[in-house]
Amino acid sequence: MIINNFNGFIGQHCETTATGSLLLQMGIDLSEPMLFGLGEGLGFIFWKMKSMDFPFIGGRIKTDLLTEKICRNLNLKLEVKETTSLNKAWKNIEKPLLDGKAVGLKLDCYHLDYFSSKFHFAGHYVAMYGYDDKDAFLIDTKQQGAKVKTSLNSLALARNEKGPMSSRNRSYTIEQIYALPDLKNVIVEAIRNNCYAYLNPPIKNLSYKGILKTSIELNSWYNESEDLKRDFQTTSMLMERAGTGGALFRNLYRDFLKEANTLVKSTLMDEAYLAFKEIAALWTHVSELFFQLAESADKKYLTRASQTLKELSRKEKTTMESLSKI
């Protein structure tokens, strides 16, 4: 069973790609930066648990919230289902697919057949648009191949995986019941909400406070690592190419501000756009320093990364404070 003529969303980030695919099927065609901005997606997290091989660095808000905020801001109905039953988990996606409706899935990319680099990350999203007796047909990010397939068995394992950021076989569908709201008003509200959340993190692992905490924690991470090359090389790859870290999301938010300002026309947005151009470049520099550290184990790269993160914490806080006055 495959939805005919299904055109998946072409994106760089997994959740905007998955949710964008569901929206596109409904005729809602928004750019990836616009989806990220309307989802109030800009954030940061530094997360370290004993069960994790190495800390996780993320450049966006908590998983699941992005889609929830997109749907809330666009006045769309989001239906989310979770279950511990594998049988019920399959039925939760089979029914909408048989009705011709694509389904968003959250899963651990480690089990997906088409992932060439194997690492556990249970906060990955795909859109599913069909299946046959062996495989599931999915939409993933452009860098993962866009239209891809994986075995039904691997999909079940990926959906049922446990660990940090995992959900209980989470699936979701989106429905438009009412007319879309005025985009200009929604943009301003989304920016204000994102700024408030970013500037008022509940714990020190998040937002600009989390970036500063990361700059301090790097030294203990370096000293305690059991495999320095694996830790920092994988983190560098996840940040820059797999879409978890800072640069991708700062690029998306930068482009959101530029696109949104064609409607809003605010000097504050112009200034924030220019600031995020610099901020995104600094995040790419951090990932490069992590890679060089992994290759050489030279602590000078650790020191430079720490200094750059401190600068990023200051710049992002200042930029979001200014933008919050829009």
N, C-alpha and C positions, 0 to 999 in steps of 0.2 A: 504494500500500500504506500504510494508516494503521491504527495500533493502535486498535481500537474502545474507546470509553468511557475513553479515557486522561485522567486528571485530573492536570494538572501542579501542581507545588508553587508557591504564591504567595509570592514572596520579594523582598527588596530587593537582595540581593547575588547576583551571577551564579553563583558556584561553589556556594553553599549552595542556590540555586534549582535548578541543574542536578542536583546530587547528591541533593537532597531529592526531586526528581521521580522519580529512579530508585528511591529507597527507598520512596516512597509507592506506587509500582506493586507493590512487594513486600509492602505492608501495614505498613511501618514508618513511623508517622506521628509525627514529632517536630517541635517548633517550630524556627523558624530560629535564634533565640538558642541553643537547646540544641544544634543541629547545629554552630554556630560554636564553642561552648564545648567540645564533645566533640572537635572538630577542632583544639583548641589553637590557635585562629586569631589571637589577639591579637598584634600585632607592629607594626613600623614599618620602612620603608625609604626612604632618600633615594638616588636613583640618577642619575648623570650620566655620559653617554658622548658622545664626539665625534659619533657617528652620530645622536644625538637632537637634536630641535629645541630642547627645553628639559628640565630635570630632571624626573624622575618622583618623586612623593610617594605612598607607599602605606602604609596603616594596618593591614596584616595580614601574616601569615607568607608565605613564598615561594609562588608559584603551584604548584599540584599537591599540595602537602603537606597542605592542609586535607582534601581527600577521602581521601588516604592515611591520615591520622590518624583520621578518622571511622570508616573501615572497620576499622582496626586495633583501635580502642577498642570497637567494637561486634561484633568477631569475625566480620566479613564478608569474603567473597572479592572482591577487586578485580582485574579483569583489564584491563590497559592495553596499547594497541597504538599504535605509531608507525611511520611509513614515509615514504620520500621519493617513493614511487610513487603517483601520483594514482589509478591503476587499483586498486591494492591498498588505498589509503585508502578508496575507495568500498566495496570488498568487506568491509572491516573493520566498516562500519556496516550494510551491506545484510543480511548474514547474521543478526545478532541481531534486526534489525527484522523480517525475514521469520519469525523464530521468536517474534515477539510481545514482544520485550524492547527497551525504550527504551535509547538510547545517549547517554552524555555526550560532548560535544565541546569542545575548546579551540581558539580561533581568534582572528583579528583582526577586531574589530567594524567596522572601516572599510568592509569590502566588503558588509556585510549591508544588504539593501534597505530594511529598516524603520528603520534608524538615521537620524534626521533631522540630527544633528550628526555630521559626518564627521571622525574623528580616528583615527590608528593606535594601537591598543592590542591587542597580541597575546596578552594574558592573560585574554581574555574566555571565558566558558563558557556553553553552552546544552545543553539536553537535546533530542534529536531523537526524535520518535515516529511519523514517517511521511514519505512522499514520493509524488509522482505524476510524470508525464512532464516537468513543468516546474519544480516547486517542492519545497522541503523544508519540513516542518512542525515547528516548534520551540517549546520553552518557554524564555522569557527572563524577566528580572525584571519586576515589576509596572510599573515606570516605563517599560519598553520595550514594554509591551503584553501581557505574559504569553504567551498563545497567538498566535504570529506565524508568518509564512512568508517565505521568501526563495528566489530562483531557485537551481536546482541549480548553475548556473555561478558565482554569487556565493558560494555555500557553498564550492565547491572553491577559489576564490581566497582566501577568508577562512581556510580550514584550511591552505593551503599557503604563507601569507605568512611572510616571514622578518623578523628584527629582534628587539629586546629582548623577552624573555619568551615568544618564540614556541616552538612545538614542531613536530615533524615529523608533521603531520596526526594529532595525538594524539586518540584516542578511548578510551572506557572503559565497561565494564559492571560491575555489582555483583551478587553472588549470596549468598544466605543459606544456609549449609550447617548451621550449628550454632545452638542457641538463643542469644538475646541475653543478655549478661551482666547482673549486677545493676547497675542504673543508678547507685545511690548510690556504690558503690565505684569505678565508672568515672569519675564526676564528680570525685571527690577526686583520683584519679590524673591526670586530664586537667588539672586546675587546677595541680597541682604541676609537671607537665611544662611547661605553658605559662609558669609563673612562672620556672622554671629557665632555659628557653630565652631568655626576655625579658631576664632579669638577667645573662645570660652571652653576649652577642652576639660572634661571631667577628671582626667588623670594626666600625669606628666608624660605618658607614652605617646600622646596624640598631638597633632598639629605642630605649631612652631616649638612648643615645649618638648614634643617628642623628637624633633630634629636636633634640638640642643642636647637632649638626653642621649641620643645616638652618638653625637660627637664625643661625649664623655665615656660611653660604654665601649667604644671601639677598642680601647686599650685592653680591657679585661677580656673582650671577645678574642683579641689577638693572642693573649697569653694563655687562655683556657682552651683554645681550639685544638681538636685532635687531628684535624686535617685542614691546615691553613689554605692550601691551594683549592680544595673542594669548596670550602666555606665561602671564600671571597670571590672565587671565580663564578660559582653558581649564583651568588647574590648579584654580582655584576651583570650576569646574563639575564637573570630574572628582572632586574631593574630596567635594563636598556632594551632588551629584545622580547621578553615575555610579558611585559606590560604590568609589572607590579610596582615599580619604583617611581621616582619623582619626575624625570624628564618627560615621559609620555603624557602624563596627566597635566603637567605645566604647559606643554605644547597645546594640548586640547583646550585647556582653560584660556590660554592666550588667544587661540583662534576663535573660541566662543565669544570672548570680549570684542574682538574685531567684527565678527559677523553680527553680534547682537547690537553693536553700536550704530549699525546702519538704520536701526529702528529707534534706539533710545537717544542717540546723539548727546553723549556726555563726555566732558573733558576728563572727568575722573576715570572713565573707562579707557580713554585714550592713554592716559598716564599708566594705568594698571597693565594695559596691553604691552607697552614698552618695557615695563618692569618685569613682566613674565617672560619676555624674550631673553633677558639677561638671566633670570632665575632658571629657566629651562636649560640654558647652556651650562650653568654651574652644576646642575644635576647630572648632566652627561659627563662632566669632568669628574664628579664623584665616582661614577661607575667605572670610568677609565682608571682612576687611582686604585679602586678595589681590584681591578684586573691586574694592574702592575704589581700590586702588593701580593696577589696570589702567585704570580710568576716568580717574584724575586724574594719574597719574605722580608724585604727591606722596610724598616719601620719609618723611613722618611715619607713613604707613600701614606702610611697610617696617619702621620702628623698632618700632612697636607689635606687628607680627606677630612680629618677632624676640624681643621681650620675652615675649610670650605663649608662644612655643615653648620658651623657657628655663624658664618656669614649668611648662609641661606635662611637660618632661623630668624635673623634680624630683618633681612629683606622681605621675607614672606609676611612677617607680622606687620611691618610698616605698610606694605602694599595693601594688605587686607583691611587694615585700619582705615586707610584712605578710601578704599573702595566701598567700605561700609556706609559712607556718608552719601552715597548716590541717592 
